[in-house]
Amino acid sequence: MVRVLLVDDDSMVRLGLATVLGAGRDIEVVGEAADGAEALAAVARLRPDVVLMDIRMPGMDGLAATEALRTVAGGPAVIVLTTFDTDAHILRALRAGASGFLLKDTPPLEIIDAVRRVAEGESMLSPSVVGRLIEHVVRDEDRADRTDRVARARSMLGRLTGREREVAEAVGQGLSNAEISLELFMSVATVKAYVSRLLTKMECANRVQVAILVHDARG
């Protein structure tokens, strides 16, 4: 069973998500929280595999809670919930360690699929979404910050072997393990092993952060 914690200050949103996820026989909603502080306490108590995390909440918001969860050994994967176009904080959440995002009006079957994929170590970002997210946030960012990020990203990618770099680039395109397997002519198990090494070498919490570093390295 995939254990899920729902975090949103709107009780109706939580009820809707719980109803949707209840249709997945391999998914169990183990708890709910109304803000980031409640979420951290619930994670410590319930040990969920996946957290569906709203960004905008009173008190501790989803960004702060996601950053805090990165410090928890063996902590859950986080999917941020957002309205997308109105939220310039999404990329910050992904840099903080979120494994992807869901729009609040995502169709039920896609929500269930997203939870399953993230629980298995996949990400929830397509290539077009990666581009839109990054463009949305970096458009007005400070030039010095951008320069620092490019330098760091290139340094991280410089640690990789040629084959590892190919896998990193594929991850940066938003490809799944199965798609990378076909693209690079290696088994899915081998892809998983490479991705695991990438996370360690590039000091990333998940493959979404690998994708962001690949994008940043392009300048």
Residue frames relative to the residue before (quaternion, step in Angstrom):
aa qw qx qy qz dx dy dz
M 1.0000 0.0000 0.0000 0.0000 0.00 0.00 0.00
V 0.3193 -0.7047 0.6002 0.2030 3.56 -1.12 0.77
R 0.2346 -0.7932 0.5527 0.1016 3.57 -0.58 1.19
V 0.0896 -0.8323 0.5466 -0.0226 3.57 -0.65 1.18
L 0.1706 -0.7455 0.6370 0.0969 3.55 -1.12 0.83
L 0.2328 -0.7763 0.5750 0.1124 3.59 -0.87 0.99
V 0.0232 -0.8100 0.5854 -0.0269 3.59 -0.74 1.06
D 0.3408 0.6987 -0.5581 0.2901 3.58 -0.47 1.27
D 0.4464 -0.7089 0.4704 0.2773 3.59 -0.94 0.80
D 0.6341 0.4933 -0.3285 0.4967 3.60 1.28 -0.16
S 0.3785 -0.7604 0.4842 0.2102 3.58 -0.45 1.20
M 0.6259 0.5399 -0.3423 0.4468 3.58 1.11 -0.62
V 0.6122 0.5271 -0.3442 0.4784 3.58 1.10 -0.67
R 0.6532 0.5076 -0.3141 0.4658 3.57 0.94 -0.87
L 0.6417 0.5218 -0.3210 0.4614 3.59 0.98 -0.84
G 0.6594 0.5141 -0.3082 0.4537 3.58 0.95 -0.88
L 0.6659 0.4963 -0.2982 0.4704 3.57 0.96 -0.89
A 0.6404 0.5231 -0.3258 0.4584 3.57 0.98 -0.82
T 0.6420 0.5213 -0.3166 0.4645 3.58 1.02 -0.80
V 0.6526 0.5157 -0.3067 0.4627 3.56 0.96 -0.91
L 0.7188 0.4557 -0.2581 0.4572 3.56 0.76 -1.05
G 0.5599 0.6157 -0.3810 0.4029 3.57 1.20 -0.46
A 0.6075 0.5624 -0.3470 0.4407 3.58 1.25 -0.38
G 0.6295 0.5124 -0.3380 0.4764 3.58 1.24 -0.27
R 0.3656 -0.7756 0.4706 0.2081 3.57 -0.40 1.19
D 0.7128 0.4185 -0.2532 0.5027 3.58 1.19 -0.47
I 0.6448 0.4924 -0.3134 0.4936 3.61 1.29 0.27
E 0.0550 -0.7935 0.6060 0.0048 3.55 -0.95 0.93
V 0.2845 -0.7251 0.6023 0.1746 3.58 -0.82 1.02
V 0.1617 -0.8435 0.5096 0.0517 3.57 -0.34 1.27
G 0.8219 -0.0783 0.0507 0.5620 3.58 1.22 -0.21
E 0.2550 -0.7431 0.5996 0.1526 3.53 -1.38 0.19
A 0.0506 -0.7755 0.6280 0.0407 3.56 -1.26 0.47
A 0.3847 -0.7563 0.4933 0.1915 3.57 -1.11 0.72
D 0.7924 0.0702 -0.0805 0.6005 3.61 1.25 -0.06
G 0.7409 -0.4472 0.2756 0.4185 3.54 -1.30 0.16
A 0.6471 0.5237 -0.3305 0.4447 3.58 0.96 -0.82
E 0.6406 0.5032 -0.3151 0.4869 3.58 1.00 -0.83
A 0.6279 0.5546 -0.3347 0.4314 3.57 1.03 -0.81
L 0.6613 0.5081 -0.3161 0.4523 3.59 0.89 -0.90
A 0.6532 0.5034 -0.3109 0.4726 3.56 0.98 -0.83
A 0.6636 0.5092 -0.3010 0.4580 3.58 1.00 -0.86
V 0.6216 0.5348 -0.3409 0.4598 3.58 1.03 -0.74
A 0.6610 0.5069 -0.3047 0.4619 3.57 0.93 -0.89
R 0.7176 0.4601 -0.2459 0.4614 3.56 1.03 -0.80
L 0.8061 0.3419 -0.1313 0.4648 3.56 0.90 -1.00
R 0.2300 -0.8181 0.4963 0.1776 3.61 1.24 -0.39
P 0.0959 0.8161 -0.5629 0.0894 3.63 0.62 1.07
D 0.4933 -0.6344 0.5038 0.3168 3.56 -1.28 0.36
V 0.7936 0.1144 -0.0159 0.5974 3.56 1.09 -0.82
V 0.1456 -0.7579 0.6293 0.0910 3.56 -1.11 0.77
L 0.2058 -0.7221 0.6461 0.1371 3.57 -0.94 0.94
M 0.0537 -0.8640 0.4959 -0.0683 3.56 -0.24 1.36
D 0.3288 -0.7113 0.5898 0.1951 3.56 -0.74 1.09
I 0.4389 -0.6932 0.4986 0.2798 3.60 -1.10 0.59
R 0.7924 0.3001 -0.1475 0.5103 3.55 0.71 -1.07
M 0.2334 0.7431 -0.5876 0.2194 3.54 -0.44 1.32
P 0.5449 -0.6001 0.4534 0.3706 3.61 -1.11 0.50
G 0.7467 0.3330 -0.2733 0.5068 3.56 -1.20 0.48
M 0.7822 -0.1823 0.1780 0.5685 3.58 -0.77 -1.00
D 0.2669 -0.7901 0.5304 0.1526 3.57 -0.58 1.13
G 0.7336 -0.4525 0.2924 0.4141 3.54 -1.33 0.09
L 0.5934 0.5697 -0.3659 0.4352 3.59 1.12 -0.59
A 0.6868 0.4759 -0.2801 0.4727 3.56 0.83 -1.03
A 0.6591 0.5099 -0.3135 0.4553 3.58 0.97 -0.83
T 0.6420 0.5197 -0.3243 0.4611 3.59 0.99 -0.80
E 0.6404 0.5154 -0.3190 0.4717 3.57 0.99 -0.85
A 0.6571 0.5129 -0.3112 0.4565 3.58 0.98 -0.85
L 0.6564 0.5268 -0.3175 0.4368 3.58 0.99 -0.78
R 0.5493 0.6141 -0.3924 0.4089 3.60 1.19 -0.43
T 0.6829 0.4928 -0.2857 0.4573 3.56 1.12 -0.64
V 0.5792 0.5858 -0.3699 0.4296 3.59 1.28 -0.15
A 0.3951 -0.7256 0.5107 0.2379 3.58 -0.58 1.12
G 0.8329 0.1004 -0.1054 0.5339 3.55 -0.81 1.02
G 0.2906 0.7984 -0.4826 0.2125 3.56 1.22 0.50
P 0.6436 -0.5563 0.3685 0.3749 3.58 -1.25 0.31
A 0.5155 -0.5629 0.5281 0.3723 3.52 -1.34 0.24
V 0.2272 -0.7842 0.5671 0.1085 3.57 -1.07 0.76
I 0.0926 -0.7392 0.6644 0.0593 3.53 -1.03 0.91
V 0.2806 -0.7689 0.5463 0.1777 3.59 -0.66 1.04
L 0.2945 -0.7261 0.5983 0.1675 3.53 -1.18 0.75
T 0.0976 0.8269 -0.5381 0.1310 3.57 -0.75 0.98
T 0.4277 -0.6419 0.5590 0.3042 3.51 -1.37 0.18
F 0.4526 -0.7567 0.3651 0.2989 3.57 1.43 0.26
D 0.8114 0.3091 -0.1930 0.4569 3.60 0.13 -1.22
T 0.7127 0.4282 -0.2638 0.4889 3.59 1.11 -0.51
D 0.7009 0.4814 -0.2611 0.4570 3.59 1.22 -0.14
A 0.1673 -0.8167 0.5489 0.0612 3.55 -0.26 1.30
H 0.5965 0.5955 -0.3512 0.4078 3.59 1.28 0.00
I 0.4139 0.7453 -0.4624 0.2436 3.61 1.22 -0.12
L 0.6797 0.4879 -0.3076 0.4532 3.59 0.79 -0.96
R 0.6019 0.5443 -0.3571 0.4625 3.59 1.08 -0.67
A 0.6422 0.5168 -0.3251 0.4635 3.57 1.00 -0.79
L 0.6605 0.4990 -0.3067 0.4698 3.57 0.99 -0.82
R 0.6305 0.5076 -0.3339 0.4830 3.59 1.01 -0.73
A 0.6613 0.5214 -0.3037 0.4456 3.57 1.09 -0.70
G 0.7093 -0.4793 0.2643 0.4443 3.58 1.20 -0.18
A 0.4357 0.6812 -0.4821 0.3372 3.61 1.21 0.09
S 0.4280 -0.7277 0.4865 0.2249 3.56 -1.07 0.77
G 0.7883 -0.1725 0.1090 0.5805 3.58 1.25 -0.02
F 0.3400 -0.7321 0.5451 0.2263 3.54 -1.22 -0.30
L 0.1744 -0.7433 0.6338 0.1241 3.50 -1.36 0.37
L 0.4059 -0.6460 0.5787 0.2882 3.54 -1.09 0.69
K 0.5533 -0.6408 0.4139 0.3346 3.57 -1.03 0.69
D 0.7070 0.4025 -0.2731 0.5134 3.59 1.22 -0.28
T 0.2639 0.7749 -0.5248 0.2333 3.60 1.20 0.52
P 0.5384 -0.6283 0.4477 0.3391 3.63 -0.94 0.82
P 0.6495 -0.5797 0.3361 0.3594 3.61 -1.01 0.83
L 0.6839 0.4879 -0.3096 0.4455 3.60 0.80 -0.93
E 0.6421 0.5181 -0.3251 0.4621 3.59 1.09 -0.65
I 0.6076 0.5369 -0.3523 0.4673 3.58 1.11 -0.64
I 0.6520 0.5081 -0.3088 0.4706 3.57 0.93 -0.90
D 0.6582 0.5053 -0.3062 0.4666 3.57 0.93 -0.90
A 0.6347 0.5419 -0.3286 0.4423 3.59 0.99 -0.83
V 0.6555 0.5070 -0.3123 0.4645 3.57 0.91 -0.89
R 0.6590 0.5063 -0.3129 0.4598 3.58 0.91 -0.86
R 0.6760 0.5075 -0.2998 0.4422 3.59 0.86 -0.95
V 0.6778 0.4856 -0.2978 0.4648 3.57 0.89 -0.93
A 0.6240 0.5410 -0.3377 0.4515 3.58 1.04 -0.72
E 0.6991 0.4462 -0.2555 0.4968 3.57 1.19 -0.59
G 0.6342 -0.5755 0.3156 0.4087 3.59 1.27 0.17
E 0.4957 0.6317 -0.4445 0.3971 3.57 1.26 0.16
S 0.3975 -0.6811 0.5472 0.2806 3.57 -1.34 0.04
M 0.3541 -0.7299 0.5456 0.2104 3.55 -1.26 0.33
L 0.5186 0.5997 -0.4458 0.4155 3.57 0.69 1.11
S 0.2520 -0.7446 0.5986 0.1543 3.56 -0.76 1.01
P 0.6797 -0.4848 0.3376 0.4347 3.63 -1.18 0.32
S 0.6683 0.4973 -0.3164 0.4539 3.61 0.90 -0.84
V 0.6425 0.5222 -0.3219 0.4593 3.56 1.05 -0.75
V 0.6079 0.5473 -0.3531 0.4541 3.60 0.98 -0.82
G 0.6809 0.5007 -0.2896 0.4492 3.56 0.85 -0.97
R 0.6726 0.4959 -0.2987 0.4609 3.58 0.91 -0.90
L 0.6412 0.5306 -0.3303 0.4452 3.56 0.93 -0.86
I 0.7083 0.4680 -0.2728 0.4527 3.54 0.75 -1.08
E 0.6407 0.5171 -0.3278 0.4633 3.60 0.94 -0.83
H 0.6406 0.5569 -0.3160 0.4238 3.56 0.99 -0.90
V 0.7595 0.3988 -0.2026 0.4723 3.57 0.93 -0.89
V 0.7388 0.4446 -0.2552 0.4374 3.61 0.85 -0.90
R 0.4289 0.7326 -0.4506 0.2761 3.59 1.23 -0.24
D 0.8138 0.2156 -0.0905 0.5320 3.56 0.95 -0.91
E 0.4062 0.7442 -0.4652 0.2544 3.58 1.20 0.27
D 0.6380 -0.5428 0.4019 0.3699 3.53 -1.28 0.43
R 0.5168 -0.6757 0.4315 0.3005 3.59 -0.83 1.01
A 0.6416 0.5239 -0.3335 0.4501 3.62 0.99 -0.80
D 0.6343 0.5188 -0.3310 0.4679 3.59 0.99 -0.79
R 0.6478 0.5234 -0.3152 0.4550 3.55 0.98 -0.86
T 0.6464 0.5257 -0.3164 0.4534 3.59 0.95 -0.87
D 0.6503 0.5162 -0.3101 0.4631 3.57 0.98 -0.87
R 0.6720 0.5047 -0.3027 0.4495 3.59 0.94 -0.87
V 0.6267 0.5296 -0.3353 0.4630 3.57 1.04 -0.78
A 0.6570 0.5109 -0.3084 0.4607 3.58 0.92 -0.92
R 0.6660 0.4961 -0.3077 0.4644 3.60 0.91 -0.86
A 0.6608 0.5155 -0.3139 0.4462 3.57 0.91 -0.90
R 0.6659 0.4937 -0.3070 0.4675 3.59 0.93 -0.84
S 0.6169 0.5306 -0.3430 0.4693 3.57 1.09 -0.66
M 0.6529 0.5162 -0.3114 0.4586 3.59 0.96 -0.85
L 0.6844 0.4720 -0.2895 0.4744 3.57 0.89 -0.90
G 0.6008 0.5787 -0.3527 0.4240 3.57 1.17 -0.54
R 0.5960 0.5733 -0.3598 0.4321 3.59 1.23 -0.29
L 0.6436 0.5887 -0.3023 0.3846 3.57 1.21 -0.49
T 0.4770 -0.6042 0.5451 0.3319 3.54 -1.27 0.45
G 0.7092 -0.4535 0.3183 0.4358 3.57 -1.26 0.19
R 0.6851 0.4774 -0.2850 0.4706 3.57 0.91 -0.93
E 0.6304 0.5221 -0.3329 0.4681 3.57 1.02 -0.76
R 0.6300 0.5328 -0.3325 0.4568 3.56 1.05 -0.75
E 0.6261 0.5330 -0.3360 0.4593 3.59 1.04 -0.76
V 0.6570 0.4933 -0.3087 0.4793 3.57 0.96 -0.84
A 0.6352 0.5315 -0.3285 0.4540 3.59 0.98 -0.84
E 0.6489 0.5114 -0.3151 0.4669 3.58 0.96 -0.85
A 0.6446 0.5143 -0.3164 0.4688 3.59 1.03 -0.78
V 0.6218 0.5158 -0.3290 0.4890 3.57 1.03 -0.78
G 0.6501 0.5370 -0.3025 0.4444 3.56 1.03 -0.83
Q 0.6454 0.4986 -0.3101 0.4885 3.56 1.24 -0.41
G 0.5314 -0.6522 0.3918 0.3726 3.57 1.30 -0.06
L 0.4032 0.7319 -0.4688 0.2862 3.59 1.23 0.32
S 0.4578 -0.6565 0.5270 0.2858 3.55 -1.17 0.67
N 0.6918 -0.4482 0.3443 0.4495 3.58 -1.27 0.13
A 0.6555 0.5147 -0.3132 0.4553 3.57 0.96 -0.87
E 0.6642 0.4981 -0.3025 0.4681 3.59 0.99 -0.81
I 0.6335 0.5109 -0.3296 0.4786 3.59 1.03 -0.76
S 0.5945 0.5792 -0.3474 0.4363 3.57 1.06 -0.79
L 0.6982 0.4540 -0.2622 0.4875 3.57 0.91 -0.93
E 0.6624 0.5343 -0.2996 0.4312 3.56 0.97 -0.89
L 0.8079 0.2852 -0.1128 0.5032 3.58 0.90 -0.96
F 0.4295 -0.7426 0.4335 0.2761 3.58 1.31 0.22
M 0.5402 0.5516 -0.4537 0.4451 3.55 0.72 1.15
S 0.5974 -0.5754 0.4079 0.3816 3.57 -1.18 0.42
V 0.6282 -0.5311 0.4048 0.3993 3.57 -1.24 0.43
A 0.6221 0.5451 -0.3379 0.4491 3.58 1.03 -0.77
T 0.6530 0.5040 -0.3092 0.4732 3.58 1.03 -0.81
V 0.6110 0.5432 -0.3417 0.4635 3.57 1.04 -0.78
K 0.6566 0.5157 -0.3109 0.4542 3.57 0.90 -0.93
A 0.6421 0.5188 -0.3217 0.4638 3.57 1.01 -0.80
Y 0.6490 0.5077 -0.3148 0.4710 3.59 0.99 -0.83
V 0.6527 0.5129 -0.3214 0.4557 3.58 0.90 -0.90
S 0.6250 0.5385 -0.3326 0.4569 3.58 1.01 -0.78
R 0.6628 0.4892 -0.3028 0.4792 3.59 0.99 -0.83
L 0.6179 0.5502 -0.3439 0.4442 3.58 1.04 -0.76
L 0.6457 0.5338 -0.3247 0.4389 3.56 0.90 -0.91
T 0.6741 0.4859 -0.2899 0.4748 3.57 1.01 -0.83
K 0.7093 0.4746 -0.2724 0.4444 3.58 0.75 -1.04
M 0.7553 0.3809 -0.1993 0.4947 3.57 1.01 -0.83
E 0.3923 -0.7561 0.4467 0.2737 3.57 1.35 0.13
C 0.3920 0.7189 -0.4658 0.3354 3.54 0.96 0.99
A 0.4799 -0.6716 0.4870 0.2854 3.56 -1.11 0.69
N 0.7990 -0.0483 0.0660 0.5957 3.57 1.11 -0.66
R 0.7148 -0.4824 0.3034 0.4052 3.57 -1.30 0.17
V 0.5430 0.5942 -0.4131 0.4259 3.61 1.18 -0.36
Q 0.6645 0.4890 -0.3102 0.4723 3.57 0.96 -0.81
V 0.5754 0.5503 -0.3740 0.4755 3.59 1.15 -0.55
A 0.6573 0.5193 -0.3061 0.4523 3.58 0.91 -0.94
I 0.6551 0.5095 -0.3117 0.4627 3.58 0.99 -0.82
L 0.6512 0.5014 -0.3230 0.4692 3.60 0.98 -0.80
V 0.6183 0.5335 -0.3472 0.4611 3.59 1.00 -0.75
H 0.6635 0.4913 -0.3046 0.4751 3.58 0.95 -0.85
D 0.6575 0.5194 -0.3164 0.4447 3.58 0.90 -0.92
A 0.6423 0.5546 -0.3273 0.4156 3.60 0.99 -0.81
R 0.6189 0.5518 -0.3477 0.4376 3.59 1.18 -0.42
G 0.4463 -0.7212 0.4322 0.3062 3.56 1.28 -0.16
